Amino acid sequence: MQSQDLSQRHAPSAGPGPVDAEQAEAVLAEHYPRLVRLAYLVLPPGLGRGRRVLTAHALAQRALPRGRKQPAPVPAQGGGRADDPGYAYLRERVLRMALAAARPRRGLPRLAQLPPPLPQVWGLRLFPRSGGADELALDQRLSTLSGPARAAYVLRGLEQLPDADIRRLLKAAGVSDPGGALASANGVPAHPGLLSSPEFDPCTLQARPTDLMRRRQHTKAALAAAAALAICGALVALPGGGWGPDGAAAPVYAGNPAAEAALDPGRLTRAAPDAWRTADRTDFSVWPARGPLTGDQALLRRALAVWARPGRTVRVSATPGTPTGGPAGPPQLLYAGEVDAARVVLLHDGLRIARYAEPKDGTQGAAVDFARVDGATGAGASALVLGRSDANVRYLTAPWVTKAAQRDLTKPDSAAIPLPLADGVTGPLASPALQSGGCASWTVLQLTDATGTHLGTDLGELVPARLTAGRPGAAGDASGPRGLRTWAPFACSLAAERSAGVRSVNAWAFAEQPLPDGSGSGTWVCTRAETWRGDGTTALAQFRAPGGTAGAVVAKGADVPACGPRDPRVLAGVLWKSAGGNWYLLAAGSKDTASIEATGGVTASGPGPLLVARAEQGARAELKGVSADGREIGGLR
């Protein structure tokens, strides 16, 4: 039989004809990988990747007709490869059985609804190769769909069937509401190329051994010895006595394949040491695994187990908007080693960074921290926090970072102090996130790579926030002389952004205002913090009088476009007392402000982006501006 183009679409067959068993077997041999992939994608994700692989192969093989001839598929299954009756017949059979496995059955307990325990591959665990972040995200989206909706999505993306043929095929396979299944599938963006990736290929597999100890338990004596070892292991895991195999993780949930898969450190993915040199994107996915404990399987097992099932003694933290559940597939290992008094493991699942830490002496509970990093690239993916202790912080830097240094952001004319960099790990530097009391300095991390020099600050999370300076939409790194001078008086205002999931903070000097007493000019700066999750942004309008060492926050906006790339316009005001004891309302807007009007406690107006008016102490005014193109500008409050 000649091979067919599996991506070419054909018209429905003219009519049914007999399907010979030998013909069906030949078709199965020719299109076996595609039929198994179809079954794998439709089966419930809750089975786990290894169980789905074996079940998909079983369904494809059971699709063969038992007799010598079977009725041909009806035209309802047209499209795709319907000019081959054998393929259409096998496809319908595989789809029907896969949907039956995914369909809940009334009156049966949940465990009884799973496919039968056969087939089995004794001594081996088989699972497909891992994909990238796109495949992981698609697998997570498909897991939220029902079986019929997954089938509709796969038939459209993998089989290239039109919606009319999909409805008829689903109905023939026993789906009661094909239209609803298609509607649900429409909620997942089309990624036909991803469905053909190795992530969803159950015929290209990786193999790992099963529990070797359990396979040796053939006699009662061995079982008794294993029970004794389990008792000893439980005693060892008591507080102060070290760690058991799963560390501080909660007990394994019965029949949960995902929890069992999370305990397998052999499935961790690792980027090649030089992958970042040729990658299209310089992000966390191309970081190599570093640290002296990357081969410590027991440590990695504990880290994965605690991530999937944190016990009661585990301290779990996450940046706002970051889920804390276990990974959908094998995560990527970034680091494993000892940092100060702890053993630390950094993992990446394409959307999040997870940091597991346990004390070296085993006397206290473990901790796991999560942070969103979706979309991070370049300077935004240049460093991760390894640990904090004694008011200091250590970072793991990207493989493309060539130099590391620290500098005091409040002293723009001071030189940066070089930091030692060993296998990507920096020496300790003062963490502003850990300082208490007044703010006399603000230490930031300065990293250099082939694209330039970048600044980041520790705000109490796993990813340092990037610091930029300049007009929104055209801002650049704050490491240059102008950016450092812009940030210096306002560095301590970064304390307001701690633990808020901040991705970057920009400082923009939008106005210089001559003071009415002739003492000089005040500086207006807007700092805007962008978050990883998109919402929760904050814009602070700050004012510094001449001679002052630090600026003062005079207005604030939350989740507003002002001072951002979408709308760089800004307007703010402040009551200011002159050296002569007089009070004034000072208001300033960005350069495109045509006029400013004050109402309420102060009534005044004037053309241009600056306004000065006499005021009384404690007066409150409402500000409104008009831009050069006639649009209204609201003042930050």
C-alpha positions in Angstrom: 0.0 0.0 0.0 1.4 3.4 -0.9 1.9 6.0 1.8 -0.6 8.8 2.0 0.1 12.5 2.7 -1.3 12.8 6.2 -1.7 16.6 6.1 -3.7 16.6 2.8 -7.5 16.8 2.9 -9.8 14.7 0.7 -13.4 14.7 -0.1 -15.7 12.1 1.6 -15.9 8.7 0.1 -18.7 8.1 -2.4 -20.2 5.3 -0.4 -19.5 2.5 2.0 -17.7 -0.7 1.1 -16.4 -3.7 3.0 -13.4 -3.3 5.2 -11.2 -6.5 5.2 -9.4 -7.4 8.4 -6.1 -7.7 6.5 -6.7 -4.3 4.9 -7.4 -2.8 8.3 -4.2 -4.3 9.7 -2.2 -2.9 6.9 -3.8 0.6 7.5 -3.0 0.3 11.2 0.6 -0.5 10.5 0.9 2.5 8.1 -0.9 5.0 10.3 -0.2 3.5 13.7 1.7 6.6 15.1 -1.1 9.0 14.2 -3.9 6.8 15.6 -2.0 6.3 18.9 -1.3 10.1 19.1 -5.1 10.7 18.5 -5.9 8.4 21.4 -3.3 9.9 23.7 -4.6 13.4 23.2 -8.2 12.4 23.8 -7.6 10.3 26.9 -8.1 12.0 30.3 -4.9 13.8 31.4 -5.5 12.7 35.0 -4.3 9.2 34.0 -0.7 10.5 34.0 1.6 10.6 31.0 2.9 7.0 31.4 -0.6 5.5 31.9 -2.0 7.4 28.9 0.9 6.1 26.7 0.1 2.5 27.5 -3.7 3.0 27.2 -3.3 4.8 23.9 -1.3 1.9 22.4 -3.8 -0.6 23.7 -6.8 1.3 22.2 -5.1 1.6 18.8 -4.4 -2.2 18.7 -7.9 -3.1 19.9 -9.4 -1.1 17.1 -8.7 -3.9 14.6 -11.9 -5.7 13.4 -12.4 -9.2 14.9 -14.1 -10.7 11.9 -12.9 -11.0 8.3 -15.1 -8.1 7.1 -16.7 -5.1 8.8 -19.1 -2.5 7.4 -17.4 0.5 6.0 -17.6 3.8 7.7 -20.6 6.0 6.7 -20.0 9.3 5.0 -20.6 11.0 8.4 -16.9 10.3 9.0 -15.8 12.1 5.9 -12.9 14.5 5.6 -9.3 14.0 6.5 -8.5 10.5 5.1 -12.0 9.3 4.4 -11.1 8.2 0.9 -9.4 5.3 2.8 -12.3 3.3 4.4 -9.8 1.4 6.5 -8.3 4.5 8.1 -11.7 6.1 8.7 -13.0 2.9 10.3 -10.0 2.6 12.6 -10.1 6.3 13.5 -13.8 6.1 14.5 -13.0 3.0 16.6 -10.1 4.6 18.4 -12.1 7.8 19.1 -15.0 5.8 20.4 -12.9 3.8 22.9 -10.9 6.9 24.0 -14.1 8.8 24.7 -15.5 5.9 26.6 -12.4 5.9 28.8 -12.9 9.7 29.5 -16.7 9.5 30.1 -17.8 9.2 33.7 -20.1 6.3 34.4 -22.8 6.6 37.0 -23.0 4.2 39.9 -19.3 3.5 39.9 -16.7 4.8 42.3 -14.1 7.1 40.8 -11.3 4.6 40.8 -13.5 2.0 39.1 -14.0 4.4 36.2 -10.3 4.3 35.1 -9.2 2.0 32.3 -8.2 -1.5 33.2 -4.7 -2.0 34.7 -3.5 -3.7 31.5 -1.4 -3.3 29.5 1.7 -3.1 31.7 5.4 -2.8 30.9 7.1 -4.5 33.9 10.2 -2.9 35.2 9.9 0.3 33.1 8.2 3.7 33.1 7.5 5.0 29.7 6.5 8.6 28.9 6.9 11.0 25.9 9.7 13.5 25.6 9.1 16.9 27.3 8.2 19.9 25.2 8.7 23.6 25.9 6.6 26.2 27.6 4.1 26.4 24.7 3.4 22.6 24.8 3.1 22.8 28.6 0.6 25.6 28.4 -1.5 23.8 25.7 -1.5 20.6 27.8 -2.8 22.6 30.7 -5.6 24.1 28.6 -6.6 20.7 27.2 -6.8 19.2 30.7 -9.6 21.6 31.5 -11.8 20.4 28.6 -14.1 17.5 28.6 -13.3 14.4 26.6 -15.6 15.3 23.6 -14.2 18.9 23.6 -10.6 17.5 23.5 -11.6 15.2 20.7 -13.1 18.1 18.7 -10.0 20.2 19.2 -7.7 17.3 18.1 -9.8 16.4 15.1 -9.7 20.0 14.0 -6.0 20.6 14.7 -4.5 17.1 14.0 -6.8 15.6 11.4 -7.6 19.0 9.8 -11.4 18.2 9.6 -14.0 20.9 9.1 -16.5 21.5 11.8 -19.4 19.8 10.0 -17.4 16.5 9.6 -16.3 16.8 13.3 -19.9 17.0 14.4 -20.8 13.9 12.4 -17.8 11.9 13.6 -18.4 12.8 17.2 -22.0 11.8 16.9 -21.0 8.5 15.3 -18.6 8.0 18.3 -21.4 8.3 20.8 -21.1 12.0 21.8 -24.6 13.3 22.7 -23.8 17.1 22.2 -21.2 17.5 19.4 -22.1 21.2 19.0 -21.3 21.9 22.7 -18.0 20.0 22.4 -17.0 22.2 19.4 -18.0 25.3 21.3 -15.8 24.3 24.2 -12.9 23.5 21.9 -13.2 27.0 20.4 -12.0 28.4 23.8 -8.5 27.0 23.2 -6.4 28.8 20.6 -5.5 26.7 17.6 -2.0 25.3 17.7 -1.9 22.5 15.0 1.9 22.5 15.0 2.1 21.8 18.7 -0.2 18.8 18.5 2.5 17.2 16.2 5.3 17.9 18.6 7.3 15.3 20.6 5.4 16.3 23.8 2.3 14.5 22.5 4.1 11.7 20.6 3.4 8.4 22.5 5.5 6.5 20.0 8.8 8.3 20.8 9.3 7.5 24.4 11.7 7.9 27.3 12.2 4.9 29.7 13.0 5.0 33.4 13.1 2.1 35.8 10.2 1.5 38.3 10.8 1.1 42.0 13.7 -1.4 41.9 13.4 -2.2 45.6 9.7 -3.1 45.3 10.5 -5.5 42.5 12.8 -7.5 44.7 10.1 -8.1 47.4 9.2 -11.7 46.4 9.2 -13.3 49.8 7.6 -12.7 53.1 11.0 -12.1 54.7 11.7 -9.4 52.1 8.2 -7.8 52.8 8.9 -7.8 56.5 12.3 -6.2 56.0 10.7 -3.6 53.8 8.1 -2.8 56.5 10.9 -2.5 59.0 12.8 -0.1 56.7 9.6 1.9 56.3 9.2 2.2 60.1 12.8 3.3 60.4 12.3 5.8 57.5 9.4 7.3 59.3 11.5 7.7 62.5 14.3 9.3 60.5 11.8 11.9 59.1 10.8 13.1 62.5 11.8 16.7 63.4 15.5 16.9 64.2 16.3 13.5 62.7 16.8 14.3 59.0 14.7 13.9 55.9 12.7 10.9 54.5 12.6 10.3 50.8 9.9 12.9 50.3 11.2 15.3 52.9 8.5 17.6 54.3 5.9 16.6 51.7 2.4 15.5 52.6 1.5 11.8 52.2 1.0 10.6 48.6 -2.6 10.8 47.5 -4.0 7.3 46.6 -4.2 6.7 42.9 -2.9 10.1 41.9 -0.5 9.6 39.0 0.5 13.3 38.9 1.7 13.1 42.5 3.7 9.9 41.7 5.3 11.5 38.6 6.3 14.5 40.7 8.6 12.3 42.8 10.7 11.2 39.8 13.9 13.4 39.6 14.9 11.4 36.5 12.3 13.2 34.5 13.6 16.7 35.2 14.6 18.5 32.0 18.0 20.2 31.7 19.1 22.7 29.0 22.4 22.1 27.2 25.2 24.2 28.6 25.5 26.3 25.4 21.8 26.3 24.4 21.5 30.0 25.2 24.2 30.9 22.6 22.0 29.8 19.6 18.5 30.2 21.1 16.0 32.6 19.6 15.0 33.9 23.0 17.3 34.4 26.0 15.0 33.3 28.8 14.9 30.9 31.7 14.3 27.9 29.4 17.9 28.1 28.1 19.5 28.3 31.6 21.7 25.3 32.2 21.5 23.3 35.4 24.2 24.5 37.8 25.3 23.9 41.3 27.2 21.1 43.0 24.1 19.1 44.0 22.5 18.7 40.5 23.2 14.9 40.8 21.7 14.5 44.3 18.6 12.5 43.4 17.4 12.4 47.0 17.4 16.2 47.3 15.7 16.6 43.9 13.1 14.1 44.9 12.3 16.0 48.1 12.1 19.3 46.2 9.6 17.8 43.6 7.5 16.1 46.3 7.2 19.2 48.5 6.3 21.3 45.4 3.5 18.8 44.5 2.4 18.1 48.1 3.6 20.6 50.7 3.2 19.3 54.2 1.9 21.2 57.2 5.3 22.3 58.3 6.3 23.7 54.9 6.3 27.5 54.5 4.7 28.3 51.1 4.8 31.8 49.6 3.9 33.1 46.2 3.9 36.4 44.4 0.3 37.8 43.8 -1.4 36.0 41.0 1.0 33.0 41.0 -0.6 29.5 41.4 1.1 27.2 43.9 0.0 23.8 42.5 2.3 21.2 41.3 3.8 21.3 37.7 1.7 19.8 34.9 4.8 18.1 33.5 8.5 17.5 34.3 10.0 20.9 35.3 13.4 22.2 34.3 16.3 22.1 36.8 18.1 25.4 37.1 20.2 25.0 40.3 20.8 22.6 43.1 23.4 23.4 45.8 24.2 24.8 49.3 23.6 28.4 49.9 24.6 29.7 53.3 22.9 27.4 55.8 20.4 25.8 53.4 20.2 23.4 50.5 18.4 25.1 47.6 16.8 23.8 44.4 15.5 26.2 41.7 13.0 24.8 39.2 11.2 26.3 36.2 8.0 24.9 34.6 7.7 27.4 31.7 5.4 29.8 33.6 6.8 29.9 37.2 10.0 29.7 39.1 9.9 27.4 42.2 12.5 27.7 44.9 12.8 24.8 47.4 15.0 25.3 50.5 15.7 23.0 53.4 18.1 23.6 56.3 21.3 21.7 56.1 21.0 20.5 59.8 17.4 19.3 59.2 16.1 20.9 62.4 13.5 23.2 60.8 10.8 23.0 58.2 11.4 23.3 54.5 10.2 26.2 52.4 9.0 26.6 48.8 8.5 29.9 47.0 6.8 30.6 43.7 7.1 33.5 41.3 5.6 34.1 37.8 8.1 34.6 35.0 5.9 34.2 31.9 7.3 36.4 29.1 10.6 37.0 30.9 13.4 37.5 28.4 16.8 39.3 28.2 17.4 41.6 31.1 14.2 40.4 32.7 15.6 36.9 32.9 19.1 37.7 34.1 19.0 36.8 37.8 17.1 34.8 40.4 17.4 35.0 44.2 19.2 32.0 45.6 19.0 32.9 49.3 18.8 35.7 51.9 20.6 35.7 55.3 22.1 38.3 57.6 20.4 41.1 55.7 22.2 39.9 52.5 21.0 38.3 49.3 22.8 36.0 46.8 21.8 35.7 43.2 22.1 33.1 40.4 22.7 34.9 37.2 22.0 34.0 33.6 24.7 32.2 31.6 25.1 35.3 29.4 26.0 37.6 32.3 29.7 38.5 32.2 30.1 40.8 35.2 28.2 41.5 38.4 28.5 44.5 40.8 26.6 46.4 43.5 25.9 50.1 43.8 24.0 52.4 46.1 21.1 53.9 44.1 21.0 56.9 46.3 24.6 57.9 45.4 24.7 58.3 41.6 28.3 59.6 41.5 29.7 56.6 43.4 31.4 53.8 41.4 29.8 50.3 41.4 31.6 47.7 43.6 32.4 44.5 41.7 30.9 41.3 43.0 32.6 37.9 42.7 30.8 35.6 40.3 31.4 31.8 40.5 29.4 29.5 38.3 26.8 32.2 38.0 26.5 32.7 41.8 27.2 36.2 43.1 28.8 37.1 46.4 26.4 38.5 49.0 25.2 42.0 48.8 23.0 44.1 51.1 19.3 43.4 50.5 17.0 46.5 50.7 14.1 44.1 51.2 15.5 43.1 54.5 16.5 46.5 55.9 14.4 48.0 58.7 14.0 51.5 60.1 14.9 54.6 58.0 16.2 54.4 54.5 19.7 55.8 54.2 20.8 53.8 51.2 19.4 51.4 48.6 21.7 48.7 47.2 20.9 47.3 43.8 22.4 44.6 41.6 24.2 45.7 38.4 24.7 43.1 35.7 26.6 43.3 32.4 26.1 41.3 29.3 26.6 41.7 25.6 23.6 44.0 25.3 24.7 46.4 28.0 24.4 47.1 31.7 21.2 46.5 33.7 20.0 47.3 37.2 17.8 45.1 39.4 16.5 45.5 42.9 15.5 42.9 45.5 11.8 43.5 46.5 11.5 40.4 48.6 10.7 38.0 45.7 12.5 35.4 43.6 13.0 37.7 40.6 14.7 41.1 41.1 12.7 44.0 39.6 14.3 45.7 36.7 15.0 49.4 37.0 14.6 51.7 34.0 14.5 55.4 33.4 13.0 57.7 30.7 9.7 58.6 29.0 7.3 55.6 29.0 7.6 53.8 25.7 11.1 54.9 25.2 12.7 54.1 28.6 16.1 52.5 28.8 18.3 50.9 31.5 18.8 53.1 34.6 22.5 52.3 34.7 23.6 55.4 32.7 24.5 58.7 34.4 21.2 60.3 33.6 19.2 57.4 34.8 21.2 57.2 38.1 20.6 60.9 38.7 16.9 60.5 38.1 16.6 57.6 40.5 18.8 58.8 43.3 16.3 61.1 45.2 13.5 58.6 44.8 15.3 55.2 45.4 13.7 54.7 48.9 10.2 54.9 47.4 10.8 51.4 46.1 10.1 50.1 49.6 6.4 50.6 48.7 6.6 48.0 46.0 7.9 45.1 48.2 6.1 41.7 47.7 3.7 43.0 45.1 4.8 40.8 42.2 6.7 43.7 40.5 8.4 43.0 37.2 10.0 46.4 36.5 9.9 50.0 37.8 10.5 53.1 35.6 11.4 56.6 36.8 10.5 59.5 34.5 11.4 63.1 35.3 8.4 64.7 33.5 8.8 68.3 34.7 11.0 71.0 36.2 9.1 73.8 38.0 10.6 77.2 39.1 9.5 77.9 42.6 7.7 81.2 43.4 10.2 82.4 46.0 13.0 82.2 43.5 14.9 79.5 45.5 15.3 77.3 42.4 13.4 74.6 40.6 11.6 71.6 41.9 11.8 68.2 40.2 8.7 66.2 39.3 9.2 62.4 38.8 6.7 59.7 38.1 7.7 56.1 39.1 5.6 53.3 37.7 5.7 49.7 38.8 4.6 47.0 36.3 3.7 43.6 37.6 4.1 40.1 36.1 0.3 39.5 36.2 -0.6 42.7 34.4 -2.9 44.2 37.0 -1.9 45.8 40.3 0.3 48.5 38.7 1.1 51.6 40.7 2.1 55.1 39.5 3.6 57.4 42.1 4.0 61.2 41.4 7.0 62.5 43.5 8.3 66.0 44.1 11.8 67.1 45.2 12.4 70.7 46.3 15.9 72.1 45.5 18.4 71.2 48.2 16.4 68.2 49.3 18.2 64.8 49.4 15.1 62.8 48.9 11.8 63.3 47.1 8.3 62.9 48.6 5.4 60.9 47.2 2.6 63.5 46.6 0.1 61.4 44.5 -0.6 57.8 43.7 -2.7 55.9 41.1 -3.4 52.2 41.2 -4.3 50.3 38.0 -4.3 53.5 35.9 -2.7 54.0 32.5 -1.1 57.3 33.5 2.7 57.4 33.3 2.7 54.2 31.3 3.4 53.1 27.7 -0.3 53.2 26.9 -0.8 56.7 28.2 2.4 58.6 29.2 0.5 61.7 30.3 0.5 62.6 33.9 -0.7 65.4 36.2 -0.1 65.9 39.9 0.0 68.7 42.5 1.4 69.4 46.0 1.1 72.1 48.7 4.5 73.7 49.3 5.6 76.1 51.9 8.2 78.7 50.9 11.1 79.8 53.1 9.1 83.0 53.8 6.2 81.0 55.3 3.8 81.2 52.4 1.8 78.3 51.1 1.4 77.5 47.4 -0.3 75.0 45.2 2.3 73.6 42.8 0.9 71.5 39.9 2.7 70.0 36.9 1.9 67.9 34.0 3.8 66.2 31.2 5.1 68.4 28.3 2.0 67.8 26.1 -0.3 69.4 28.8 -1.9 72.5 27.3 -3.6 73.9 30.4 -4.2 73.1 34.1 -7.2 74.0 36.2 -7.6 73.7 40.0 -10.9 73.7 41.8 -12.1 73.0 45.4 -9.9 74.4 48.1 -7.9 76.3 45.5 -9.3 78.0 42.5 -6.8 78.7 39.7 -6.0 77.9 36.1 -3.3 78.7 33.6 -1.9 77.6 30.2 0.9 75.2 29.8 2.1 72.2 31.9 2.9 74.2 35.1 0.6 75.9 37.6 1.4 78.0 40.7 -1.3 79.5 43.0 -1.4 80.9 46.5 -3.1 78.5 48.9 -3.9 78.0 52.6 -2.3 75.4 54.8 -4.3 72.1 54.5 -6.3 73.2 51.4 -7.4 70.4 49.1 -7.8 70.9 45.4 -9.0 68.9 42.4 -6.8 69.1 39.3 -7.8 68.7 35.7 -5.7 69.2 32.7 -6.2 69.3 28.9 -3.6 67.9 26.5 -2.6 69.6 23.3 -4.9 67.4 21.3 -7.9 68.3 23.5 -8.1 65.2 25.7 -8.7 65.6 29.4 -6.0 64.6 31.8 -7.0 63.5 35.3 -4.7 64.2 38.3 -3.2 61.5 40.3 -4.5 61.5 43.9 
